[in-house]
């Protein structure tokens, strides 16, 4: 009996890690509920994007403007008045930009059909494969057509003007939601922050909540204000360069370069394609047409490789792979506005995860700064000697 005890102990020791691993792999009910809640929240955000996207944008914008309201002369004014001034300035800037750029944008939009035909005439060798594919498709359709087949009923789709009006009404409603909510968040920002802090039970939790809110506000405001100044400089450089080349509506293309640069990776690529097409239908000289996207590419290269790293430094460095996944995900969820909000959302998540002890490990995946070298993993012999295998 005594000799079997060590054997039983070894068997029990061998069985423990397997049982512990099984328990570790078993999902707890709380974890299951948390996963389901996150999925339900994302599904709701996808379905109600015209409501949720402007709400998220207003919250992010409030983090940007709150430090401004604490600076002179706004801090000497009532919060409602300061918030109204900021919102009016923002609305006026947007309305002025739309007024100045609407006419050239519509002009370029109306030129697209004629420009496509002109591009076909100027480059017939590019259109020959397309026409050949269309001819083959028509022949296959004629061969497979059944004379006695029942006629298909095609539902009439709304016209282009009706679709434009529908999209404009949805985006206009989203913009109104954004502006009104931003005003209330700025007018009651300090009160909301104090109530969030007071809602914590323990003093340490109150301090942690206060530090978390201040960190998010500081990080997101610093990041977005710096990016806005950098993008404005890029738009100015692109606009002046295109104006020197004789490109029509250089101001429009400068503003487009500024706005597109808020979307990493995809924005500059779209800008190169868009400006290259516009230059191709504008200039007769191929060399002059190629100079437009080349200048835009060089300006963006200088901005991304030298200006942005020197201004932001390593403080706001994010993992490039995580940034790309975030842009793809939020762009799929909310379209263009989702792609614009993808990086600010990452900055907020990274800041929040870094302040919470249990979630700090997730911050290591988002943060692009070099992490300290991990401890060396034990050898297999050491694990076996310790009874782990």
Steps between C-alpha positions, in 0.01 A plus 500: 500500500780730588683421174197592290465848649786655300357344183157644580662834573676495164175405326317779680778744415485390140122538488492846655643696209258331261206587724626853546541535123147372445365747752703778340361417157144490629335836445340644810139622480610856567743486208233356272260780594772759441576362152130492411458856627790622286362325192152643562650847544694475173195368316292789631773746399498353150123520457466848654813650345326827409431548872796334672777637273419870564467428873850345508634788289348754739654328803844498334461864395406596857833358621673728248325825592476457877861619560421803282207595724733508802733748330457877486273667409247213508561415866366842602171441315207280601535145373187526285633814328845349443347184355274704273796701368699185423207329328414813300863536389510135396168522314602824331828349384321198358235711327763732355700208364189348343405835344847552352556146377149390397511661157839359389410159648175489302686615190749215529220252570314601184818461296551137598282334227650713222846448650460122486409517131791734440733263682381217275573707191843604628592146601322263260740218577370496858138471391551218248522220762190634672304511174617149415377371835165672446466342155574154637247557777233600248569192287478268800175664602354448151603134498353427841180696451185289509220634283228327701640609832261703716558869507666638808332774698748776573421738782555860403774656706482862615675748275841657571346824625277315746798303627705820541217667693462194724874486580514876554208486745662219697838673519334830582313340788824344624675838485220664701528224763876553513476879543222496761660223707840669479350819641344320798819303568706820501245696703471229766842335463636593842179395673496166319861434592439582867197272514690214339774540760252524788319186383803292601467351848854497633743788509754305297236436233415870490864588448537233235191630314625857517842400371345291221277783374782753509735261319247432224430871461869589486598221261215537252512882495877503451484239229212645298613862527848401386363291214268785395788747482713250307217424256434870451865551415486209256188639334663843468813350344300287254271790409789739433687237296197422283430870456856547376446216252185666369255246640144642510336538843824452692323602822257209462783252458688646796196454724450149360862413584450631854181301560626180338808503719282436808464143367839328519609282208170506309467880491832577325443217251156636416650849466764380255239323286255792512754770418663284235165456325419871526842593359464248217177658378629855554844510340588398144859425595547159660806624687306789650215265593738262677658789691179559701477159676879492529507831689215384723689176571821686586319745731328211676828310526673795669204542735473134602870423530643823644241757615255277690766294685686815603184672626329209673813306590468157661227608737217438253658214308249224429543152364472529121323165463243590768444840335435333165257249653322783683461702179363198313260409781359845574495586131287192442278593796442871428654578163724804459419647841594168659837501323561855627409405858702176496828647625344728768308199632827308520666787688215504755509121542878500538485773764218329689664157493831646622328652807320181608715230652293207376487632142857624469602192303270609215678834485822318411339378178374847397808696602767520234784603729773246572407288800754383759659166425288215639638254749661194338268204479602195708632196319291186463729314742441766765123476458517120523716517811250738658216255437330714237492222238 
